């Protein structure tokens, strides 16, 4: 199986204000890809366009996801 590489922003550097403005008034899908300790998530609109892709280390940064990505 071929490994995929994501271009993702660390959750600490994610611009939650920008994400919130891009997601305002829309239904958003939060997709998570788990790879042992490294987690990745894509926030997508209903038309499948990606708003942001973020990454974090679980369990150390998992709480920050909820705090920083509050769209």
mmCIF file as Biopython writes it, N, C-alpha, C and O atoms, coordinates in Angstrom:
data_model
#
loop_
_atom_site.group_PDB
_atom_site.id
_atom_site.type_symbol
_atom_site.label_atom_id
_atom_site.label_alt_id
_atom_site.label_comp_id
_atom_site.label_asym_id
_atom_site.label_entity_id
_atom_site.label_seq_id
_atom_site.pdbx_PDB_ins_code
_atom_site.Cartn_x
_atom_site.Cartn_y
_atom_site.Cartn_z
_atom_site.occupancy
_atom_site.B_iso_or_equiv
_atom_site.auth_seq_id
_atom_site.auth_asym_id
_atom_site.pdbx_PDB_model_num
ATOM 1   N N  . UNK A ? 1  ? 0.836   -1.171 0.000  1.0 0.0 1  A 1 
ATOM 2   C CA . UNK A ? 1  ? 0.000   0.000  0.000  1.0 0.0 1  A 1 
ATOM 3   C C  . UNK A ? 1  ? 0.886   1.241  0.000  1.0 0.0 1  A 1 
ATOM 4   O O  . UNK A ? 1  ? 1.828   1.338  0.787  1.0 0.0 1  A 1 
ATOM 5   N N  . UNK A ? 2  ? 0.589   2.174  -0.870 1.0 0.0 2  A 1 
ATOM 6   C CA . UNK A ? 2  ? 1.384   3.382  -1.000 1.0 0.0 2  A 1 
ATOM 7   C C  . UNK A ? 2  ? 1.010   4.394  0.082  1.0 0.0 2  A 1 
ATOM 8   O O  . UNK A ? 2  ? -0.170  4.608  0.363  1.0 0.0 2  A 1 
ATOM 9   N N  . UNK A ? 3  ? 2.030   5.015  0.688  1.0 0.0 3  A 1 
ATOM 10  C CA . UNK A ? 3  ? 1.783   6.018  1.713  1.0 0.0 3  A 1 
ATOM 11  C C  . UNK A ? 3  ? 1.431   7.350  1.060  1.0 0.0 3  A 1 
ATOM 12  O O  . UNK A ? 3  ? 1.948   7.694  -0.003 1.0 0.0 3  A 1 
ATOM 13  N N  . UNK A ? 4  ? 0.545   8.088  1.713  1.0 0.0 4  A 1 
ATOM 14  C CA . UNK A ? 4  ? 0.163   9.410  1.223  1.0 0.0 4  A 1 
ATOM 15  C C  . UNK A ? 4  ? 0.821   10.477 2.071  1.0 0.0 4  A 1 
ATOM 16  O O  . UNK A ? 4  ? 0.990   10.299 3.277  1.0 0.0 4  A 1 
ATOM 17  N N  . UNK A ? 5  ? 1.187   11.564 1.463  1.0 0.0 5  A 1 
ATOM 18  C CA . UNK A ? 5  ? 1.734   12.713 2.164  1.0 0.0 5  A 1 
ATOM 19  C C  . UNK A ? 5  ? 0.703   13.830 2.112  1.0 0.0 5  A 1 
ATOM 20  O O  . UNK A ? 5  ? 0.148   14.136 1.056  1.0 0.0 5  A 1 
ATOM 21  N N  . UNK A ? 6  ? 0.458   14.432 3.266  1.0 0.0 6  A 1 
ATOM 22  C CA . UNK A ? 6  ? -0.487  15.533 3.341  1.0 0.0 6  A 1 
ATOM 23  C C  . UNK A ? 6  ? 0.254   16.852 3.511  1.0 0.0 6  A 1 
ATOM 24  O O  . UNK A ? 6  ? 1.301   16.908 4.156  1.0 0.0 6  A 1 
ATOM 25  N N  . UNK A ? 7  ? -0.285  17.890 2.939  1.0 0.0 7  A 1 
ATOM 26  C CA . UNK A ? 7  ? 0.175   19.234 3.244  1.0 0.0 7  A 1 
ATOM 27  C C  . UNK A ? 7  ? -0.791  19.749 4.294  1.0 0.0 7  A 1 
ATOM 28  O O  . UNK A ? 7  ? -1.934  20.097 3.998  1.0 0.0 7  A 1 
ATOM 29  N N  . UNK A ? 8  ? -0.313  19.789 5.509  1.0 0.0 8  A 1 
ATOM 30  C CA . UNK A ? 8  ? -1.188  20.134 6.619  1.0 0.0 8  A 1 
ATOM 31  C C  . UNK A ? 8  ? -0.520  21.167 7.509  1.0 0.0 8  A 1 
ATOM 32  O O  . UNK A ? 8  ? 0.706   21.242 7.592  1.0 0.0 8  A 1 
ATOM 33  N N  . UNK A ? 9  ? -1.351  21.960 8.171  1.0 0.0 9  A 1 
ATOM 34  C CA . UNK A ? 9  ? -0.899  22.950 9.128  1.0 0.0 9  A 1 
ATOM 35  C C  . UNK A ? 9  ? -1.021  22.367 10.518 1.0 0.0 9  A 1 
ATOM 36  O O  . UNK A ? 9  ? -2.043  21.773 10.863 1.0 0.0 9  A 1 
ATOM 37  N N  . UNK A ? 10 ? 0.023   22.537 11.321 1.0 0.0 10 A 1 
ATOM 38  C CA . UNK A ? 10 ? -0.052  22.077 12.705 1.0 0.0 10 A 1 
ATOM 39  C C  . UNK A ? 10 ? -1.184  22.813 13.404 1.0 0.0 10 A 1 
ATOM 40  O O  . UNK A ? 10 ? -1.414  23.994 13.144 1.0 0.0 10 A 1 
ATOM 41  N N  . UNK A ? 11 ? -1.879  22.132 14.277 1.0 0.0 11 A 1 
ATOM 42  C CA . UNK A ? 11 ? -3.040  22.706 14.954 1.0 0.0 11 A 1 
ATOM 43  C C  . UNK A ? 11 ? -2.673  23.992 15.707 1.0 0.0 11 A 1 
ATOM 44  O O  . UNK A ? 11 ? -3.514  24.879 15.858 1.0 0.0 11 A 1 
ATOM 45  N N  . UNK A ? 12 ? -1.437  24.099 16.174 1.0 0.0 12 A 1 
ATOM 46  C CA . UNK A ? 12 ? -1.019  25.307 16.897 1.0 0.0 12 A 1 
ATOM 47  C C  . UNK A ? 12 ? -0.913  26.514 15.966 1.0 0.0 12 A 1 
ATOM 48  O O  . UNK A ? 12 ? -1.090  27.650 16.406 1.0 0.0 12 A 1 
ATOM 49  N N  . UNK A ? 13 ? -0.627  26.281 14.691 1.0 0.0 13 A 1 
ATOM 50  C CA . UNK A ? 13 ? -0.510  27.375 13.731 1.0 0.0 13 A 1 
ATOM 51  C C  . UNK A ? 13 ? -1.774  27.596 12.905 1.0 0.0 13 A 1 
ATOM 52  O O  . UNK A ? 13 ? -1.823  28.521 12.093 1.0 0.0 13 A 1 
ATOM 53  N N  . UNK A ? 14 ? -2.782  26.777 13.096 1.0 0.0 14 A 1 
ATOM 54  C CA . UNK A ? 14 ? -4.026  26.907 12.320 1.0 0.0 14 A 1 
ATOM 55  C C  . UNK A ? 14 ? -4.697  28.239 12.627 1.0 0.0 14 A 1 
ATOM 56  O O  . UNK A ? 14 ? -4.782  28.647 13.785 1.0 0.0 14 A 1 
ATOM 57  N N  . UNK A ? 15 ? -5.171  28.908 11.592 1.0 0.0 15 A 1 
ATOM 58  C CA . UNK A ? 15 ? -5.838  30.199 11.733 1.0 0.0 15 A 1 
ATOM 59  C C  . UNK A ? 15 ? -7.341  29.949 11.906 1.0 0.0 15 A 1 
ATOM 60  O O  . UNK A ? 15 ? -8.080  29.858 10.926 1.0 0.0 15 A 1 
ATOM 61  N N  . UNK A ? 16 ? -7.776  29.840 13.153 1.0 0.0 16 A 1 
ATOM 62  C CA . UNK A ? 16 ? -9.168  29.492 13.423 1.0 0.0 16 A 1 
ATOM 63  C C  . UNK A ? 16 ? -10.132 30.571 12.944 1.0 0.0 16 A 1 
ATOM 64  O O  . UNK A ? 16 ? -11.262 30.257 12.568 1.0 0.0 16 A 1 
ATOM 65  N N  . UNK A ? 17 ? -9.716  31.831 12.948 1.0 0.0 17 A 1 
ATOM 66  C CA . UNK A ? 17 ? -10.573 32.912 12.448 1.0 0.0 17 A 1 
ATOM 67  C C  . UNK A ? 17 ? -10.830 32.775 10.959 1.0 0.0 17 A 1 
ATOM 68  O O  . UNK A ? 17 ? -11.955 32.972 10.498 1.0 0.0 17 A 1 
ATOM 69  N N  . UNK A ? 18 ? -9.807  32.443 10.214 1.0 0.0 18 A 1 
ATOM 70  C CA . UNK A ? 18 ? -9.948  32.250 8.766  1.0 0.0 18 A 1 
ATOM 71  C C  . UNK A ? 18 ? -10.815 31.038 8.474  1.0 0.0 18 A 1 
ATOM 72  O O  . UNK A ? 18 ? -11.681 31.081 7.601  1.0 0.0 18 A 1 
ATOM 73  N N  . UNK A ? 19 ? -10.580 29.956 9.209  1.0 0.0 19 A 1 
ATOM 74  C CA . UNK A ? 19 ? -11.381 28.747 9.022  1.0 0.0 19 A 1 
ATOM 75  C C  . UNK A ? 19 ? -12.851 29.030 9.330  1.0 0.0 19 A 1 
ATOM 76  O O  . UNK A ? 19 ? -13.737 28.597 8.593  1.0 0.0 19 A 1 
ATOM 77  N N  . UNK A ? 20 ? -13.105 29.750 10.409 1.0 0.0 20 A 1 
ATOM 78  C CA . UNK A ? 20 ? -14.483 30.082 10.792 1.0 0.0 20 A 1 
ATOM 79  C C  . UNK A ? 20 ? -15.161 30.935 9.723  1.0 0.0 20 A 1 
ATOM 80  O O  . UNK A ? 20 ? -16.335 30.723 9.421  1.0 0.0 20 A 1 
ATOM 81  N N  . UNK A ? 21 ? -14.439 31.895 9.149  1.0 0.0 21 A 1 
ATOM 82  C CA . UNK A ? 21 ? -15.054 32.746 8.124  1.0 0.0 21 A 1 
ATOM 83  C C  . UNK A ? 21 ? -15.330 31.962 6.841  1.0 0.0 21 A 1 
ATOM 84  O O  . UNK A ? 21 ? -16.337 32.207 6.176  1.0 0.0 21 A 1 
ATOM 85  N N  . UNK A ? 22 ? -14.454 31.026 6.484  1.0 0.0 22 A 1 
ATOM 86  C CA . UNK A ? 22 ? -14.676 30.204 5.292  1.0 0.0 22 A 1 
ATOM 87  C C  . UNK A ? 22 ? -15.810 29.206 5.486  1.0 0.0 22 A 1 
ATOM 88  O O  . UNK A ? 22 ? -16.442 28.789 4.516  1.0 0.0 22 A 1 
ATOM 89  N N  . UNK A ? 23 ? -16.074 28.819 6.736  1.0 0.0 23 A 1 
ATOM 90  C CA . UNK A ? 23 ? -17.100 27.821 7.033  1.0 0.0 23 A 1 
ATOM 91  C C  . UNK A ? 23 ? -18.435 28.427 7.456  1.0 0.0 23 A 1 
ATOM 92  O O  . UNK A ? 23 ? -19.415 27.701 7.625  1.0 0.0 23 A 1 
ATOM 93  N N  . UNK A ? 24 ? -18.484 29.719 7.625  1.0 0.0 24 A 1 
ATOM 94  C CA . UNK A ? 24 ? -19.679 30.376 8.158  1.0 0.0 24 A 1 
ATOM 95  C C  . UNK A ? 24 ? -20.936 30.039 7.352  1.0 0.0 24 A 1 
ATOM 96  O O  . UNK A ? 24 ? -20.964 30.171 6.129  1.0 0.0 24 A 1 
ATOM 97  N N  . UNK A ? 25 ? -21.968 29.601 8.066  1.0 0.0 25 A 1 
ATOM 98  C CA . UNK A ? 25 ? -23.263 29.322 7.463  1.0 0.0 25 A 1 
ATOM 99  C C  . UNK A ? 25 ? -23.325 28.069 6.608  1.0 0.0 25 A 1 
ATOM 100 O O  . UNK A ? 25 ? -24.298 27.870 5.882  1.0 0.0 25 A 1 
ATOM 101 N N  . UNK A ? 26 ? -22.313 27.228 6.677  1.0 0.0 26 A 1 
ATOM 102 C CA . UNK A ? 26 ? -22.281 26.028 5.851  1.0 0.0 26 A 1 
ATOM 103 C C  . UNK A ? 26 ? -22.190 24.781 6.719  1.0 0.0 26 A 1 
ATOM 104 O O  . UNK A ? 26 ? -21.727 24.831 7.858  1.0 0.0 26 A 1 
ATOM 105 N N  . UNK A ? 27 ? -22.630 23.686 6.172  1.0 0.0 27 A 1 
ATOM 106 C CA . UNK A ? 27 ? -22.434 22.395 6.828  1.0 0.0 27 A 1 
ATOM 107 C C  . UNK A ? 27 ? -21.019 21.939 6.508  1.0 0.0 27 A 1 
ATOM 108 O O  . UNK A ? 27 ? -20.616 21.929 5.344  1.0 0.0 27 A 1 
ATOM 109 N N  . UNK A ? 28 ? -20.260 21.561 7.535  1.0 0.0 28 A 1 
ATOM 110 C CA . UNK A ? 28 ? -18.860 21.195 7.380  1.0 0.0 28 A 1 
ATOM 111 C C  . UNK A ? 28 ? -18.656 19.734 7.784  1.0 0.0 28 A 1 
ATOM 112 O O  . UNK A ? 28 ? -19.241 19.256 8.756  1.0 0.0 28 A 1 
ATOM 113 N N  . UNK A ? 29 ? -17.827 19.048 7.028  1.0 0.0 29 A 1 
ATOM 114 C CA . UNK A ? 29 ? -17.454 17.672 7.341  1.0 0.0 29 A 1 
ATOM 115 C C  . UNK A ? 29 ? -16.032 17.702 7.890  1.0 0.0 29 A 1 
ATOM 116 O O  . UNK A ? 29 ? -15.149 18.344 7.321  1.0 0.0 29 A 1 
ATOM 117 N N  . UNK A ? 30 ? -15.819 16.997 9.008  1.0 0.0 30 A 1 
ATOM 118 C CA . UNK A ? 30 ? -14.512 16.913 9.655  1.0 0.0 30 A 1 
ATOM 119 C C  . UNK A ? 30 ? -14.008 15.487 9.475  1.0 0.0 30 A 1 
ATOM 120 O O  . UNK A ? 30 ? -14.434 14.581 10.192 1.0 0.0 30 A 1 
ATOM 121 N N  . UNK A ? 31 ? -13.097 15.283 8.515  1.0 0.0 31 A 1 
ATOM 122 C CA . UNK A ? 31 ? -12.552 13.957 8.203  1.0 0.0 31 A 1 
ATOM 123 C C  . UNK A ? 31 ? -11.250 13.754 8.949  1.0 0.0 31 A 1 
ATOM 124 O O  . UNK A ? 31 ? -10.384 14.629 8.922  1.0 0.0 31 A 1 
ATOM 125 N N  . UNK A ? 32 ? -11.093 12.625 9.613  1.0 0.0 32 A 1 
ATOM 126 C CA . UNK A ? 32 ? -9.882  12.360 10.379 1.0 0.0 32 A 1 
ATOM 127 C C  . UNK A ? 32 ? -9.179  11.123 9.830  1.0 0.0 32 A 1 
ATOM 128 O O  . UNK A ? 32 ? -9.808  10.099 9.563  1.0 0.0 32 A 1 
ATOM 129 N N  . UNK A ? 33 ? -7.859  11.239 9.667  1.0 0.0 33 A 1 
ATOM 130 C CA . UNK A ? 33 ? -7.013  10.122 9.278  1.0 0.0 33 A 1 
ATOM 131 C C  . UNK A ? 33 ? -6.043  9.874  10.433 1.0 0.0 33 A 1 
ATOM 132 O O  . UNK A ? 33 ? -5.277  10.759 10.813 1.0 0.0 33 A 1 
ATOM 133 N N  . UNK A ? 34 ? -6.086  8.677  10.978 1.0 0.0 34 A 1 
ATOM 134 C CA . UNK A ? 34 ? -5.280  8.331  12.142 1.0 0.0 34 A 1 
ATOM 135 C C  . UNK A ? 34 ? -4.128  7.435  11.704 1.0 0.0 34 A 1 
ATOM 136 O O  . UNK A ? 34 ? -4.337  6.395  11.079 1.0 0.0 34 A 1 
ATOM 137 N N  . UNK A ? 35 ? -2.914  7.851  12.040 1.0 0.0 35 A 1 
ATOM 138 C CA . UNK A ? 35 ? -1.728  7.050  11.744 1.0 0.0 35 A 1 
ATOM 139 C C  . UNK A ? 35 ? -0.882  6.971  13.008 1.0 0.0 35 A 1 
ATOM 140 O O  . UNK A ? 35 ? 0.026   7.775  13.219 1.0 0.0 35 A 1 
ATOM 141 N N  . UNK A ? 36 ? -1.193  6.000  13.833 1.0 0.0 36 A 1 
ATOM 142 C CA . UNK A ? 36 ? -0.544  5.814  15.137 1.0 0.0 36 A 1 
ATOM 143 C C  . UNK A ? 36 ? -0.677  7.073  15.982 1.0 0.0 36 A 1 
ATOM 144 O O  . UNK A ? 36 ? -1.758  7.342  16.507 1.0 0.0 36 A 1 
ATOM 145 N N  . UNK A ? 37 ? 0.398   7.858  16.130 1.0 0.0 37 A 1 
ATOM 146 C CA . UNK A ? 37 ? 0.345   9.063  16.967 1.0 0.0 37 A 1 
ATOM 147 C C  . UNK A ? 37 ? 0.033   10.323 16.167 1.0 0.0 37 A 1 
ATOM 148 O O  . UNK A ? 37 ? -0.367  11.336 16.740 1.0 0.0 37 A 1 
ATOM 149 N N  . UNK A ? 38 ? 0.211   10.271 14.858 1.0 0.0 38 A 1 
ATOM 150 C CA . UNK A ? 38 ? -0.016  11.448 14.012 1.0 0.0 38 A 1 
ATOM 151 C C  . UNK A ? 38 ? -1.435  11.430 13.467 1.0 0.0 38 A 1 
ATOM 152 O O  . UNK A ? 38 ? -1.834  10.499 12.767 1.0 0.0 38 A 1 
ATOM 153 N N  . UNK A ? 39 ? -2.186  12.466 13.795 1.0 0.0 39 A 1 
ATOM 154 C CA . UNK A ? 39 ? -3.557  12.596 13.315 1.0 0.0 39 A 1 
ATOM 155 C C  . UNK A ? 39 ? -3.611  13.723 12.298 1.0 0.0 39 A 1 
ATOM 156 O O  . UNK A ? 39 ? -2.935  14.740 12.454 1.0 0.0 39 A 1 
ATOM 157 N N  . UNK A ? 40 ? -4.414  13.544 11.258 1.0 0.0 40 A 1 
ATOM 158 C CA . UNK A ? 40 ? -4.652  14.568 10.245 1.0 0.0 40 A 1 
ATOM 159 C C  . UNK A ? 40 ? -6.153  14.737 10.101 1.0 0.0 40 A 1 
ATOM 160 O O  . UNK A ? 40 ? -6.910  13.778 10.250 1.0 0.0 40 A 1 
ATOM 161 N N  . UNK A ? 41 ? -6.585  15.959 9.811  1.0 0.0 41 A 1 
ATOM 162 C CA . UNK A ? 41 ? -8.013  16.201 9.594  1.0 0.0 41 A 1 
ATOM 163 C C  . UNK A ? 41 ? -8.187  17.192 8.457  1.0 0.0 41 A 1 
ATOM 164 O O  . UNK A ? 41 ? -7.416  18.142 8.312  1.0 0.0 41 A 1 
ATOM 165 N N  . UNK A ? 42 ? -9.208  16.954 7.659  1.0 0.0 42 A 1 
ATOM 166 C CA . UNK A ? 42 ? -9.583  17.878 6.594  1.0 0.0 42 A 1 
ATOM 167 C C  . UNK A ? 42 ? -10.974 18.398 6.910  1.0 0.0 42 A 1 
ATOM 168 O O  . UNK A ? 42 ? -11.888 17.622 7.187  1.0 0.0 42 A 1 
ATOM 169 N N  . UNK A ? 43 ? -11.126 19.699 6.867  1.0 0.0 43 A 1 
ATOM 170 C CA . UNK A ? 43 ? -12.438 20.323 7.018  1.0 0.0 43 A 1 
ATOM 171 C C  . UNK A ? 43 ? -12.936 20.645 5.623  1.0 0.0 43 A 1 
ATOM 172 O O  . UNK A ? 43 ? -12.303 21.397 4.883  1.0 0.0 43 A 1 
ATOM 173 N N  . UNK A ? 44 ? -14.100 20.056 5.261  1.0 0.0 44 A 1 
ATOM 174 C CA . UNK A ? 44 ? -14.605 20.170 3.896  1.0 0.0 44 A 1 
ATOM 175 C C  . UNK A ? 44 ? -16.035 20.703 3.859  1.0 0.0 44 A 1 
ATOM 176 O O  . UNK A ? 44 ? -16.830 20.484 4.774  1.0 0.0 44 A 1 
ATOM 177 N N  . UNK A ? 45 ? -16.333 21.408 2.772  1.0 0.0 45 A 1 
ATOM 178 C CA . UNK A ? 45 ? -17.702 21.854 2.515  1.0 0.0 45 A 1 
ATOM 179 C C  . UNK A ? 45 ? -18.493 20.711 1.892  1.0 0.0 45 A 1 
ATOM 180 O O  . UNK A ? 45 ? -17.931 19.664 1.571  1.0 0.0 45 A 1 
ATOM 181 N N  . UNK A ? 46 ? -19.783 20.912 1.724  1.0 0.0 46 A 1 
ATOM 182 C CA . UNK A ? 46 ? -20.652 19.890 1.137  1.0 0.0 46 A 1 
ATOM 183 C C  . UNK A ? 46 ? -20.256 19.548 -0.294 1.0 0.0 46 A 1 
ATOM 184 O O  . UNK A ? 46 ? -20.491 18.426 -0.742 1.0 0.0 46 A 1 
ATOM 185 N N  . UNK A ? 47 ? -19.654 20.501 -1.027 1.0 0.0 47 A 1 
ATOM 186 C CA . UNK A ? 47 ? -19.222 20.235 -2.400 1.0 0.0 47 A 1 
ATOM 187 C C  . UNK A ? 47 ? -17.843 19.562 -2.464 1.0 0.0 47 A 1 
ATOM 188 O O  . UNK A ? 47 ? -17.259 19.429 -3.539 1.0 0.0 47 A 1 
ATOM 189 N N  . UNK A ? 48 ? -17.336 19.144 -1.309 1.0 0.0 48 A 1 
ATOM 190 C CA . UNK A ? 48 ? -16.063 18.442 -1.138 1.0 0.0 48 A 1 
ATOM 191 C C  . UNK A ? 48 ? -14.839 19.315 -1.347 1.0 0.0 48 A 1 
ATOM 192 O O  . UNK A ? 48 ? -13.737 18.789 -1.504 1.0 0.0 48 A 1 
ATOM 193 N N  . UNK A ? 49 ? -14.996 20.623 -1.355 1.0 0.0 49 A 1 
ATOM 194 C CA . UNK A ? 49 ? -13.831 21.495 -1.409 1.0 0.0 49 A 1 
ATOM 195 C C  . UNK A ? 49 ? -13.259 21.621 0.002  1.0 0.0 49 A 1 
ATOM 196 O O  . UNK A ? 49 ? -13.996 21.783 0.974  1.0 0.0 49 A 1 
ATOM 197 N N  . UNK A ? 50 ? -11.949 21.544 0.091  1.0 0.0 50 A 1 
ATOM 198 C CA . UNK A ? 50 ? -11.273 21.536 1.390  1.0 0.0 50 A 1 
ATOM 199 C C  . UNK A ? 50 ? -11.055 22.960 1.880  1.0 0.0 50 A 1 
ATOM 200 O O  . UNK A ? 50 ? -10.510 23.800 1.163  1.0 0.0 50 A 1 
ATOM 201 N N  . UNK A ? 51 ? -11.486 23.219 3.106  1.0 0.0 51 A 1 
ATOM 202 C CA . UNK A ? 51 ? -11.269 24.521 3.740  1.0 0.0 51 A 1 
ATOM 203 C C  . UNK A ? 51 ? -9.886  24.552 4.369  1.0 0.0 51 A 1 
ATOM 204 O O  . UNK A ? 51 ? -9.147  25.522 4.204  1.0 0.0 51 A 1 
ATOM 205 N N  . UNK A ? 52 ? -9.534  23.495 5.090  1.0 0.0 52 A 1 
ATOM 206 C CA . UNK A ? 52 ? -8.236  23.430 5.756  1.0 0.0 52 A 1 
ATOM 207 C C  . UNK A ? 52 ? -7.880  21.984 6.048  1.0 0.0 52 A 1 
ATOM 208 O O  . UNK A ? 52 ? -8.755  21.136 6.224  1.0 0.0 52 A 1 
ATOM 209 N N  . UNK A ? 53 ? -6.583  21.714 6.097  1.0 0.0 53 A 1 
ATOM 210 C CA . UNK A ? 53 ? -6.076  20.427 6.528  1.0 0.0 53 A 1 
ATOM 211 C C  . UNK A ? 53 ? -5.132  20.683 7.689  1.0 0.0 53 A 1 
ATOM 212 O O  . UNK A ? 53 ? -4.177  21.450 7.569  1.0 0.0 53 A 1 
ATOM 213 N N  . UNK A ? 54 ? -5.405  20.040 8.803  1.0 0.0 54 A 1 
ATOM 214 C CA . UNK A ? 54 ? -4.598  20.254 10.004 1.0 0.0 54 A 1 
ATOM 215 C C  . UNK A ? 54 ? -4.008  18.934 10.479 1.0 0.0 54 A 1 
ATOM 216 O O  . UNK A ? 54 ? -4.477  17.858 10.109 1.0 0.0 54 A 1 
ATOM 217 N N  . UNK A ? 55 ? -2.974  19.035 11.302 1.0 0.0 55 A 1 
ATOM 218 C CA . UNK A ? 55 ? -2.355  17.842 11.877 1.0 0.0 55 A 1 
ATOM 219 C C  . UNK A ? 55 ? -2.049  18.090 13.340 1.0 0.0 55 A 1 
ATOM 220 O O  . UNK A ? 55 ? -1.878  19.229 13.774 1.0 0.0 55 A 1 
ATOM 221 N N  . UNK A ? 56 ? -1.982  16.997 14.095 1.0 0.0 56 A 1 
ATOM 222 C CA . UNK A ? 56 ? -1.617  17.079 15.496 1.0 0.0 56 A 1 
ATOM 223 C C  . UNK A ? 56 ? -1.114  15.731 15.975 1.0 0.0 56 A 1 
ATOM 224 O O  . UNK A ? 56 ? -1.324  14.707 15.325 1.0 0.0 56 A 1 
ATOM 225 N N  . UNK A ? 57 ? -0.447  15.744 17.120 1.0 0.0 57 A 1 
ATOM 226 C CA . UNK A ? 57 ? 0.066   14.524 17.734 1.0 0.0 57 A 1 
ATOM 227 C C  . UNK A ? 57 ? -0.886  14.137 18.853 1.0 0.0 57 A 1 
ATOM 228 O O  . UNK A ? 57 ? -1.190  14.935 19.740 1.0 0.0 57 A 1 
ATOM 229 N N  . UNK A ? 58 ? -1.350  12.889 18.793 1.0 0.0 58 A 1 
ATOM 230 C CA . UNK A ? 58 ? -2.273  12.386 19.805 1.0 0.0 58 A 1 
ATOM 231 C C  . UNK A ? 58 ? -1.484  11.582 20.828 1.0 0.0 58 A 1 
ATOM 232 O O  . UNK A ? 58 ? -0.618  10.805 20.427 1.0 0.0 58 A 1 
ATOM 233 N N  . UNK A ? 59 ? -1.726  11.719 22.081 1.0 0.0 59 A 1 
ATOM 234 C CA . UNK A ? 59 ? -2.773  12.480 22.745 1.0 0.0 59 A 1 
ATOM 235 C C  . UNK A ? 59 ? -2.346  13.887 23.170 1.0 0.0 59 A 1 
ATOM 236 O O  . UNK A ? 59 ? -3.172  14.650 23.672 1.0 0.0 59 A 1 
ATOM 237 N N  . UNK A ? 60 ? -1.080  14.242 22.980 1.0 0.0 60 A 1 
ATOM 238 C CA . UNK A ? 60 ? -0.559  15.502 23.498 1.0 0.0 60 A 1 
ATOM 239 C C  . UNK A ? 60 ? -1.307  16.737 23.004 1.0 0.0 60 A 1 
ATOM 240 O O  . UNK A ? 60 ? -1.543  17.651 23.793 1.0 0.0 60 A 1 
ATOM 241 N N  . UNK A ? 61 ? -1.683  16.796 21.747 1.0 0.0 61 A 1 
ATOM 242 C CA . UNK A ? 61 ? -2.297  18.001 21.186 1.0 0.0 61 A 1 
ATOM 243 C C  . UNK A ? 61 ? -3.783  17.858 20.895 1.0 0.0 61 A 1 
ATOM 244 O O  . UNK A ? 61 ? -4.376  18.773 20.324 1.0 0.0 61 A 1 
ATOM 245 N N  . UNK A ? 62 ? -4.400  16.757 21.261 1.0 0.0 62 A 1 
ATOM 246 C CA . UNK A ? 62 ? -5.787  16.523 20.899 1.0 0.0 62 A 1 
ATOM 247 C C  . UNK A ? 62 ? -6.727  17.571 21.479 1.0 0.0 62 A 1 
ATOM 248 O O  . UNK A ? 62 ? -7.662  17.990 20.797 1.0 0.0 62 A 1 
ATOM 249 N N  . UNK A ? 63 ? -6.510  18.002 22.703 1.0 0.0 63 A 1 
ATOM 250 C CA . UNK A ? 63 ? -7.379  19.045 23.282 1.0 0.0 63 A 1 
ATOM 251 C C  . UNK A ? 63 ? -7.294  20.353 22.518 1.0 0.0 63 A 1 
ATOM 252 O O  . UNK A ? 63 ? -8.275  21.093 22.438 1.0 0.0 63 A 1 
ATOM 253 N N  . UNK A ? 64 ? -6.130  20.644 21.956 1.0 0.0 64 A 1 
ATOM 254 C CA . UNK A ? 64 ? -5.937  21.886 21.203 1.0 0.0 64 A 1 
ATOM 255 C C  . UNK A ? 64 ? -6.784  21.909 19.943 1.0 0.0 64 A 1 
ATOM 256 O O  . UNK A ? 64 ? -7.150  22.987 19.472 1.0 0.0 64 A 1 
ATOM 257 N N  . UNK A ? 65 ? -7.102  20.760 19.389 1.0 0.0 65 A 1 
ATOM 258 C CA . UNK A ? 65 ? -7.937  20.705 18.184 1.0 0.0 65 A 1 
ATOM 259 C C  . UNK A ? 65 ? -9.286  21.328 18.483 1.0 0.0 65 A 1 
ATOM 260 O O  . UNK A ? 65 ? -9.757  22.179 17.729 1.0 0.0 65 A 1 
ATOM 261 N N  . UNK A ? 66 ? -9.905  20.922 19.556 1.0 0.0 66 A 1 
ATOM 262 C CA . UNK A ? 66 ? -11.202 21.485 19.942 1.0 0.0 66 A 1 
ATOM 263 C C  . UNK A ? 66 ? -11.123 22.943 20.318 1.0 0.0 66 A 1 
ATOM 264 O O  . UNK A ? 66 ? -12.058 23.702 20.060 1.0 0.0 66 A 1 
ATOM 265 N N  . UNK A ? 67 ? -10.028 23.349 20.923 1.0 0.0 67 A 1 
ATOM 266 C CA . UNK A ? 67 ? -9.874  24.747 21.340 1.0 0.0 67 A 1 
ATOM 267 C C  . UNK A ? 67 ? -9.561  25.666 20.165 1.0 0.0 67 A 1 
ATOM 268 O O  . UNK A ? 67 ? -10.069 26.787 20.109 1.0 0.0 67 A 1 
ATOM 269 N N  . UNK A ? 68 ? -8.739  25.215 19.230 1.0 0.0 68 A 1 
ATOM 270 C CA . UNK A ? 68 ? -8.304  26.071 18.125 1.0 0.0 68 A 1 
ATOM 271 C C  . UNK A ? 68 ? -9.226  26.007 16.907 1.0 0.0 68 A 1 
ATOM 272 O O  . UNK A ? 68 ? -9.358  26.991 16.179 1.0 0.0 68 A 1 
ATOM 273 N N  . UNK A ? 69 ? -9.850  24.882 16.686 1.0 0.0 69 A 1 
ATOM 274 C CA . UNK A ? 69 ? -10.745 24.735 15.538 1.0 0.0 69 A 1 
ATOM 275 C C  . UNK A ? 69 ? -12.168 24.712 16.065 1.0 0.0 69 A 1 
ATOM 276 O O  . UNK A ? 69 ? -12.756 23.649 16.264 1.0 0.0 69 A 1 
ATOM 277 N N  . UNK A ? 70 ? -12.695 25.863 16.281 1.0 0.0 70 A 1 
ATOM 278 C CA . UNK A ? 70 ? -14.036 26.012 16.862 1.0 0.0 70 A 1 
ATOM 279 C C  . UNK A ? 70 ? -14.894 26.778 15.866 1.0 0.0 70 A 1 
ATOM 280 O O  . UNK A ? 70 ? -15.440 27.835 16.181 1.0 0.0 70 A 1 
ATOM 281 N N  . UNK A ? 71 ? -15.004 26.230 14.659 1.0 0.0 71 A 1 
ATOM 282 C CA . UNK A ? 71 ? -15.699 26.931 13.577 1.0 0.0 71 A 1 
ATOM 283 C C  . UNK A ? 71 ? -17.192 26.801 13.726 1.0 0.0 71 A 1 
ATOM 284 O O  . UNK A ? 71 ? -17.943 27.328 12.906 1.0 0.0 71 A 1 
#
